[in-house]
Amino acid sequence: MDRAVKAAVRHFYFAPMAQKRNSHTRLILAATLCAATLVASFAMSVAANQREKYWVVLHPIAAGTQLEASDLGLQSVVLGSSEGNYLPAAHNPIGSITRRQLSSGELLGGNSITDESSALVNQQVSISVRSVDIPAQLSVGEVVSIYQVHDAQNGQVQNPPRHILGGVFVTALDRKGSNFGGEAALTVSINRELIPELLDATTSGRLVIVRAHG
């Protein structure tokens, strides 16, 4: 009888303590799991928003052009899952050749350049054009057409304008000195095989620049 009473007393006093210990253990485990979840979420957030430096185009560049140091800069950006599409600072693209036309401010994509020398088809050439024959709103990076015009003189029959080149990429335009009907310096990027034709057109008449979009 005494043994049964002692067992009952022990159960009365120690059972609640055991339950408290189990409850405390579960609370600690839950708190630990919650903290681990928060830490993991924070780490993933930091990783997803990690800024890295990538190459960015500083000004419009024509297709088939060899990149120079002055063409590119570095910019810190967050790309996330698309980071594999662009060139990080660790890769040096200087000397590569553009596969397509590049716009100012865009990140340099790996598919936009190549090291194949056969892609180097364009060269830059500067020509002098009367300021009145260049559209007032023309800017670097636009694509234009070039026409040759011969003005009629001494009652001669005027020849029709002749189309010289189309799809010409404007790389620089210097209007200094073009005031009061002067001339402006226009630099264009064209296929190197077409340079003689363009230069020949500068020897007579005048060149008129036409924007691709009005």
C-alpha positions in Angstrom: 0.0 0.0 0.0 2.8 2.4 0.9 4.6 1.6 -2.4 1.4 2.5 -4.4 1.1 5.8 -2.4 4.7 6.7 -3.0 4.3 6.1 -6.8 1.2 8.2 -6.9 3.0 11.0 -5.0 5.9 10.9 -7.4 3.6 11.0 -10.4 1.8 13.9 -8.9 4.9 16.0 -8.4 7.2 14.9 -11.2 4.8 14.5 -14.2 4.1 18.2 -14.5 7.9 18.9 -14.4 8.5 16.4 -17.2 5.7 18.0 -19.3 7.3 21.4 -18.7 10.7 20.1 -19.8 9.2 18.7 -23.0 7.3 21.9 -23.7 10.5 23.9 -23.1 12.4 21.6 -25.4 9.8 22.0 -28.2 9.8 25.8 -27.7 13.6 25.9 -28.1 13.5 23.7 -31.2 10.8 25.9 -32.8 12.7 29.1 -32.0 15.9 27.5 -33.5 14.1 26.6 -36.7 12.5 30.0 -37.0 15.9 31.7 -36.6 17.5 29.4 -39.1 14.7 30.2 -41.6 15.2 33.9 -41.1 19.0 33.7 -41.5 18.5 31.6 -44.7 16.0 34.1 -46.1 18.3 37.0 -45.3 21.3 35.3 -46.9 19.2 34.5 -50.1 18.0 38.2 -50.2 21.6 39.5 -49.9 22.8 37.1 -52.6 20.0 38.1 -54.9 20.7 41.8 -54.5 24.4 41.6 -54.7 25.8 44.3 -57.0 28.5 43.4 -59.4 30.3 45.3 -62.0 29.5 44.7 -65.7 30.6 46.3 -69.0 28.3 49.0 -70.3 28.3 50.8 -73.7 29.2 54.5 -73.5 28.1 55.6 -76.9 26.4 54.1 -80.0 28.6 51.6 -81.9 28.1 50.2 -85.3 28.1 46.5 -86.1 31.4 45.1 -87.3 33.5 47.5 -85.3 36.4 46.7 -83.1 35.9 47.8 -79.5 38.2 50.3 -77.9 38.7 51.3 -74.3 36.9 54.6 -74.9 33.8 52.6 -76.0 33.1 50.9 -72.7 32.8 51.5 -69.0 31.9 49.6 -65.9 28.7 49.8 -63.9 27.5 48.1 -60.7 24.2 46.5 -61.3 21.9 43.7 -59.9 21.1 41.2 -62.6 19.8 38.2 -60.7 19.1 35.2 -62.9 20.1 37.1 -66.1 23.7 37.7 -65.0 24.9 35.0 -67.4 23.8 37.0 -70.4 26.2 39.9 -69.8 30.0 40.4 -69.5 31.3 41.0 -65.9 34.3 43.1 -65.2 36.5 40.0 -65.0 36.2 39.5 -68.7 38.0 42.0 -70.9 36.1 42.7 -74.2 38.5 45.4 -75.5 39.6 44.4 -79.0 36.5 42.2 -79.7 34.3 43.0 -82.7 30.6 43.9 -82.5 28.1 41.5 -84.0 25.3 44.1 -84.1 24.7 47.8 -83.5 25.1 48.7 -79.8 23.2 51.5 -78.1 24.5 53.9 -75.5 23.8 52.8 -72.0 23.1 49.1 -72.7 25.0 46.3 -70.9 27.4 44.5 -73.1 26.0 41.0 -73.8 28.3 38.0 -74.5 26.4 37.3 -77.8 26.9 40.9 -79.0 30.7 40.5 -79.7 33.1 38.0 -81.2 36.8 37.5 -81.6 36.5 36.4 -85.2 38.5 38.8 -87.4 36.2 38.1 -90.3 33.5 40.1 -88.5 35.6 43.3 -88.8 34.0 44.7 -91.9 33.4 48.3 -91.0 35.7 51.3 -90.9 35.2 54.9 -90.0 35.6 57.7 -92.5 35.1 61.4 -92.1 33.5 63.6 -94.7 32.8 67.3 -95.0 29.1 68.2 -95.6 27.4 71.5 -95.9 25.5 72.3 -92.7 22.3 72.9 -94.7 22.5 69.4 -96.2 22.5 67.7 -92.8 19.1 67.3 -90.9 19.0 69.6 -87.9 18.0 66.9 -85.6 20.5 64.3 -86.7 22.4 62.7 -83.8 25.1 60.2 -83.3 23.9 56.6 -83.5 21.4 57.2 -86.3 21.4 55.4 -89.6 21.3 57.6 -92.7 21.4 57.5 -96.5 23.8 59.6 -98.5 23.0 61.2 -101.9 25.1 63.1 -104.4 23.6 66.3 -105.9 24.9 68.4 -108.7 23.5 71.8 -108.9 22.6 73.1 -112.4 25.0 75.8 -113.7 25.0 78.1 -116.7 21.7 76.7 -118.0 22.9 73.1 -118.0 20.5 70.3 -117.5 20.5 69.2 -113.9 21.3 65.6 -113.3 19.0 63.8 -110.9 20.3 63.1 -107.4 22.3 59.9 -107.1 22.0 57.5 -104.2 25.5 56.7 -102.9 25.1 54.7 -99.8 22.3 53.5 -97.5 22.3 52.1 -93.9 25.2 54.4 -93.0 25.9 54.6 -89.2 26.7 58.0 -87.8 29.5 57.8 -85.3 30.3 61.5 -84.8 29.0 64.8 -85.9 30.9 68.1 -85.4 28.8 71.1 -86.3 31.4 73.6 -85.0 32.2 76.1 -87.7 29.0 75.2 -89.6 27.4 78.6 -88.7 26.6 81.0 -91.4 26.3 78.3 -94.1 29.6 76.6 -93.3 30.4 72.9 -93.3 30.2 70.2 -90.7 32.4 67.2 -90.1 30.5 64.0 -90.3 32.1 60.6 -89.4 30.4 57.5 -90.5 31.0 53.8 -90.2 30.6 51.8 -93.4 31.8 48.6 -95.0 35.5 49.2 -95.9 34.8 48.0 -99.5 32.4 51.0 -99.9 34.9 53.7 -98.8 36.3 54.4 -102.3 32.8 54.9 -103.6 32.0 57.4 -100.9 35.2 59.3 -101.2 34.8 59.5 -105.0 31.4 61.1 -104.5 33.0 63.9 -102.5 35.1 65.0 -105.4 32.2 66.6 -107.3 28.8 68.1 -106.5 27.7 68.0 -102.8 26.6 65.3 -100.5 23.1 65.4 -98.9 22.4 63.4 -95.7 18.9 61.9 -95.3 17.7 60.5 -92.0 16.3 56.9 -92.1 13.2 58.1 -90.1 11.7 61.5 -90.7 
